[in-house]
Amino acid sequence: MPLTIQSPVTGRENISDATEPLAALAQFYRALNTRDLGLMEQNWGASSDTVMDNPLGGVKHGWPEIREVYERLFAGGNRYQFEFYDYTLQRYGEVFIAVGRERGHLITDSSQRLDLNIRTTRIFRWAGTQWRQIHHHGSIDDADMLARYQRAVLRRVA
């Protein structure tokens, strides 16, 4: 049974060894929390079989569709911060799986605070020089919180 890690990944980690799976997770959370779309693109795989299924975008295939979800989140006036914790890392050769939880908060432009808890799985594949994310699944158990989160972010695109 893999060891559960409680120390959160925030994106502020300084991991110089790109071969470490933790470096890929830190890069993702750095891109997310700083709204860096270029860094986010470096983190994701470029092939059309790359998939994301999360509370904001539903199922998206390939970087162009996934990019639209992050563009929507990054363009809004909401402030947010997320971290990954209570997770396991399972490595299988050129693939690793991170299974755990995200916690964070979003403060809307009307100063409403939403505390978020998301069950999260991320899969990365080694791409010669770095890990690239090829799959993400995130779920929010609390239906009311999910609806409030979606309204706060998605209403800005309509």
C-alpha positions as CSV (number, residue, x, y, z in Angstrom):
1,M,0.0,0.0,0.0
2,P,1.5,3.4,-1.0
3,L,2.4,5.9,1.7
4,T,-0.1,8.7,2.2
5,I,1.6,12.1,2.1
6,Q,0.1,14.9,4.2
7,S,2.6,17.7,3.4
8,P,0.7,19.9,0.8
9,V,1.9,20.7,-2.7
10,T,1.3,24.4,-3.1
11,G,3.3,25.4,-6.2
12,R,5.8,27.3,-4.0
13,E,8.2,24.3,-3.8
14,N,11.6,24.6,-5.3
15,I,12.3,21.2,-6.8
16,S,15.3,21.3,-9.2
17,D,15.2,17.7,-10.3
18,A,12.6,17.6,-13.1
19,T,12.6,13.8,-13.0
20,E,10.9,13.8,-9.6
21,P,7.1,13.4,-9.9
22,L,6.7,16.1,-7.2
23,A,8.3,18.6,-9.6
24,A,5.4,18.1,-12.0
25,L,2.8,18.5,-9.3
26,A,4.5,21.7,-8.0
27,Q,4.6,23.1,-11.5
28,F,0.9,22.5,-12.0
29,Y,-0.1,24.2,-8.7
30,R,2.3,27.1,-9.4
31,A,0.7,27.6,-12.9
32,L,-2.8,27.3,-11.3
33,N,-2.2,29.6,-8.4
34,T,-0.3,32.3,-10.4
35,R,-2.7,32.1,-13.4
36,D,0.2,31.3,-15.7
37,L,-1.3,29.8,-18.9
38,G,2.1,29.3,-20.5
39,L,3.4,27.3,-17.6
40,M,0.1,25.4,-17.5
41,E,0.5,24.5,-21.2
42,Q,4.0,23.2,-20.4
43,N,2.5,20.9,-17.7
44,W,-0.1,19.3,-19.9
45,G,0.4,16.8,-22.6
46,A,-0.2,18.0,-26.2
47,S,-1.8,14.9,-27.7
48,S,-5.5,14.6,-28.4
49,D,-5.8,11.7,-26.0
50,T,-5.1,14.0,-23.0
51,V,-8.2,14.2,-20.9
52,M,-9.6,16.4,-18.1
53,D,-12.8,15.8,-16.3
54,N,-13.4,18.5,-13.6
55,P,-16.1,20.5,-11.9
56,L,-15.6,23.5,-14.2
57,G,-15.3,22.0,-17.6
58,G,-16.8,18.6,-17.7
59,V,-14.9,16.2,-20.0
60,K,-12.3,17.9,-22.2
61,H,-10.0,16.2,-24.7
62,G,-6.7,17.6,-25.9
63,W,-4.9,20.8,-24.8
64,P,-7.0,23.2,-26.9
65,E,-10.2,22.2,-25.0
66,I,-8.5,22.0,-21.7
67,R,-6.9,25.4,-22.2
68,E,-10.4,27.0,-22.5
69,V,-11.3,25.9,-19.0
70,Y,-8.1,27.5,-17.6
71,E,-8.6,30.6,-19.6
72,R,-12.1,31.0,-18.1
73,L,-10.8,30.5,-14.6
74,F,-7.7,32.8,-15.0
75,A,-9.7,35.6,-16.7
76,G,-12.2,36.1,-13.9
77,G,-11.9,38.6,-11.1
78,N,-12.1,35.9,-8.4
79,R,-9.1,35.4,-6.1
80,Y,-8.2,31.8,-5.3
81,Q,-5.6,29.5,-3.9
82,F,-5.4,25.7,-4.1
83,E,-3.1,23.0,-2.7
84,F,-2.9,19.2,-3.1
85,Y,-2.7,17.1,0.1
86,D,-3.6,13.8,1.7
87,Y,-2.2,12.0,-1.4
88,T,-0.3,9.0,-2.7
89,L,2.1,8.9,-5.6
90,Q,2.3,5.6,-7.5
91,R,4.9,5.3,-10.2
92,Y,4.8,2.7,-13.0
93,G,7.8,3.2,-15.2
94,E,7.1,6.3,-17.4
95,V,3.8,7.0,-15.7
96,F,2.9,8.2,-12.3
97,I,-0.5,8.7,-10.7
98,A,-1.2,11.2,-7.9
99,V,-4.5,10.4,-6.0
100,G,-5.6,12.7,-3.2
101,R,-7.5,15.9,-2.3
102,E,-7.3,19.5,-3.2
103,R,-8.4,22.1,-0.7
104,G,-8.6,25.8,-1.3
105,H,-10.7,28.8,-1.4
106,L,-12.2,31.2,-3.9
107,I,-13.1,34.7,-3.1
108,T,-15.6,36.2,-5.6
109,D,-15.4,39.8,-6.8
110,S,-18.4,40.4,-4.4
111,S,-16.2,39.2,-1.5
112,Q,-18.1,35.9,-1.0
113,R,-15.7,33.1,0.2
114,L,-16.1,29.6,-1.0
115,D,-14.0,26.9,0.8
116,L,-13.5,24.1,-1.6
117,N,-12.7,20.4,-1.1
118,I,-12.1,18.4,-4.3
119,R,-11.2,14.7,-4.7
120,T,-8.4,14.7,-7.3
121,T,-6.6,12.2,-9.5
122,R,-3.8,13.3,-11.9
123,I,-1.8,11.1,-14.2
124,F,1.5,12.1,-15.8
125,R,3.6,10.5,-18.5
126,W,7.4,11.0,-18.9
127,A,7.9,13.0,-22.2
128,G,11.7,12.6,-22.5
129,T,12.7,15.7,-20.6
130,Q,9.8,16.3,-18.2
131,W,6.5,14.9,-16.9
132,R,3.4,15.9,-18.8
133,Q,-0.1,15.6,-17.4
134,I,-2.3,13.3,-19.5
135,H,-5.3,12.9,-17.3
136,H,-7.1,14.8,-14.5
137,H,-10.3,14.0,-12.7
138,G,-11.7,16.1,-9.9
139,S,-15.0,15.8,-8.0
140,I,-16.8,17.9,-5.4
141,D,-19.1,15.9,-3.2
142,D,-21.1,18.8,-1.8
143,A,-23.7,19.5,-4.5
144,D,-24.5,23.0,-3.2
145,M,-20.8,23.9,-3.1
146,L,-20.3,22.6,-6.6
147,A,-23.2,24.7,-7.9
148,R,-21.9,27.8,-6.1
149,Y,-18.3,27.3,-7.4
150,Q,-19.6,26.8,-11.0
151,R,-21.8,29.9,-10.8
152,A,-18.9,32.0,-9.4
153,V,-16.5,31.0,-12.3
154,L,-18.7,30.0,-15.2
155,R,-21.1,33.0,-15.2
156,R,-18.2,35.2,-16.4
157,V,-18.1,33.5,-19.8
158,A,-21.8,33.6,-20.8
